[in-house]
C-alpha cells in the first residue's frame, strides 16, 4: 500500500512539532518546512526543507524538488505563523508586513502552485485564530492576516472545488508565539494563561479533523463561544 504524505509548515515547536510526530507515528511521509536556520531532524520518512516560505523562487524550487523525489503530498497544513506587535506606541510597518507575508501571502502562493501542479483531491488546511472575533489592538498585522485568510478560504473553496479546503480556528495556544507578549499588560497575560490550550491536544484535534468531512473546526468550542460573547459585548458597548 502506498504511503500517504503530508506537508507541514512550521514544525520546530508547538502544534507543528506535535503534528509532525503524530503523522510520522501514523506511517505518513512527512515533508517539514521551516526557516533556513532551523535544525534538521533526521528520522525515517521525514523530509526536511529549510526555506523562506515568503520567497516565491524558493517555494517554486521546493515544488520542483518534491517532484524529483516523487513526493506528492495528500495533505497540506499551513501551520507556520507569527504574531509580532506592530501597532503600540507607533506603527511598525516592518513587523506588520512580516505578519501579513508569513501568515497570509505565503499561503496564497503555495495554494496557487498546488492548484497548478496537482490535479485534485488534496486536503489543504489553514490555521486561523479566534483573534478575528476579539483581537489585541497591538497586533494589527496578525488580526488582518487571519481575517484575510478566513475570506480567502471561503473564496478558494468555491473556485477550486476539486480540492478539500479546511479551516481551523484556534483559541490561545501555549507555544513560543507567546514570546511576543513580553511587553503586554499583566491583565492580557493573565487572560492568555487562563484560556491557553495545550499544543499537543490541539494537534491531535487537527489530525482527526484532517480526516472528517467538516470544513471548519473551532477549537476549543467553549472558548470560541467566549470570544463570540466578548466580541458581541464589544460591539454593543463600543469598548
N, C-alpha and C positions, 0 to 999 in steps of 0.2 A: 504494500500500500504506500502511495506517495506521501511523503511527509508534508504537512502543511507549513506555511511560512508566514511570519508576522514581522512587520517593520514598526519599530517604536522609536520615537524621538525623545531625547532627554531621559537617559536611563542611569545616570550616575548616582541618583539618590531618590528617596521618596517613592511616589507612585510608579514612576518609570522603572526604577530598580526592582520593585516588587513585581511589576508586570513581567519584566524580563525573566525573573525567576519562575513565576507561575507558568509561563508559556514554555520555558525550557523543560520544566517538570512534566508538561503535558505533551512532550515529544514534538514540539514545534521547532522548526528552524527559526532563529531569531536574528533579525537584522537590527543592530543597535546603532543609532545615530546620535552623536554628541559633538561638542565643540572640539577644536583641534588640540586643545591642551588636556583633554580627558585621558585618563588612564585606560589601557586596553586590558580587558578581561579575556583570557584565553580559556575557553570552555568548548566542549563538543557542541556542535550545532549552533554556535554563537558567532555571528559575523559582525565585527566592529568596523565602523567607519567614522572617522573624525573629520567633520566638515562644518563649514559655516552654513547653516540652513537658509540664511538670508542672501547668500551668494549664488545667483542663478547658474553661473557656469559650473560651480562645484556640485550643485544639485543635478545638473544635466550629466556631468561626469559620473556621478553616483549611479544614475539610472543606466548609463552605458555599461558600467562595471557590473551591475547586477545582472544585466542581460548576458554579459560574457560568462558569468558564473552560473547562469541558468537559475538564478534566484528570483522567483516571481511571487511576491507577497500576495497572500489571500486576504490579509487584514493589514490596514494601516492605522496606527494610533498616534495622533499628533498630541503628544503629552508635553513637549518642551515649552517652557514659558517663563517669563519674568514679570515682576511686579515692582518696578523701581518707582520711588517717589519722584514725581516730576512737576508738581504744582503745589509748592508750600509757600515760602516767602516770595519766590519769583518762579516764573515758568521756565522749566529746564527742557529746552527743545531736544537736546541730545538724548536724554533719558526717555522723553515722550516718544521720540522716533524709534528708539530701541524697543520699547514696549510694543508699538504698533507693528514693527517689522518682524519681530520674533513671534508674537502671539497671533498675528493675522496674515500679513502679506506673504510670509514664507509658506504658509499653509495653502494659500490660493495658488502659488506657483507649483507646489508639489501636486496639487489636485489637477492642475492643467496637464502636467506630464502623465499622471495616472490615466486620465481620460483619453490621451492621445497615444500612449504606448501600450495600454492594456485594453482588452475588449469589454469585458463585463463581469458581473458577479463578484466584484471586490467589495469588501466591507471597509468603510472609511469612517473612523471615529474621531470626532472633535471633542476636546476637553474645554469646557467653558466654566462659568462660575456664577454663584448666586450674587456676586457683586453687581451684575446687570440689573438687579432688583433694588439693592440698597448698597451704595458704594461709599468708599472713603474718598473725600474730595481731594486728598493729596495725591491720589493715584489716578489721574485723569486718563493717561495713556492706556493703562490696564483696563479701565472701565470701558473706554471707547473700543479697544481691540476686541473685547469679549462681546460687546454689543454688535459689532460688525460681523464677528464670527457666527453669532446666532442668526443674523439676517442672511449671511452667505449660505449657511446650512439650509435654510428654508428655500432659497433660490436654486441652489445646485441640485437639491433633491428632486426638483421638478424638471430641471434642464437635462439631467443625466440619470434617468430612472433605471438604467441597466445596472448601476452600482448601488450598493446599500449604504446610504449616508446615515450616521447616527450621532446624536449629540448628548454629551454627559455634562450636566451642570452640578458642580460640587460646592459644598459649604467650605469654610476654612479648613485647610489640611495641615497637619503637623509635619512640615517639610522645611528644607532650607530656604524656601521662598520667604519665610517669615523673618529672615535676616534683614529684610528691608523695612522692618518695623522698629528698628533701633531708635529712631527719632520720634516714634509715635507717643501720644499721650498715654498715661497709665490706664485710663479707662478703656482705650482702644485695645491695649494689650490684654486687659482683663477679659473683655468680651471675646477676643480671639481665643484665649486659653480655655474659656468655658465652652465655646462652640466647636473648637478644632476637633477634627475626626482623625482617626488613625489611618496612615497611608496604606498599610497592608490590607485593612478591611476594605478601603476604597478600591484598591487594585483587584481584590477578589470579586467585588461587585461589578467592576468594569469588565473583568474576564467573562463572567456569566452573561452580562449584558451583550457582549460581542456575539453571543450565540442565539439570543432570543430574537423575536420579531419586532420588538419595540423600537421605536425610532428615537425616543428621548428617555433619559434617566436623570431624575433629580434625587441626589443623594447627599445626606440622609433626608428623607422626606419631611420629617418633623422640623428640621432646621430650615428646609425650603419654605414651609408654612410660616415659620417665624419671620423669615426675611420678607415674605409676602405681606404679612401684617405690618411689619416695620415700614415697608415701602408705602403701604396704603395710608398709614398714620402720618408719614412724612408729607405725602401729597395733600392730605386733608388740612393739616395744621401748618403747612408751609415751613417745616422745620429745616 
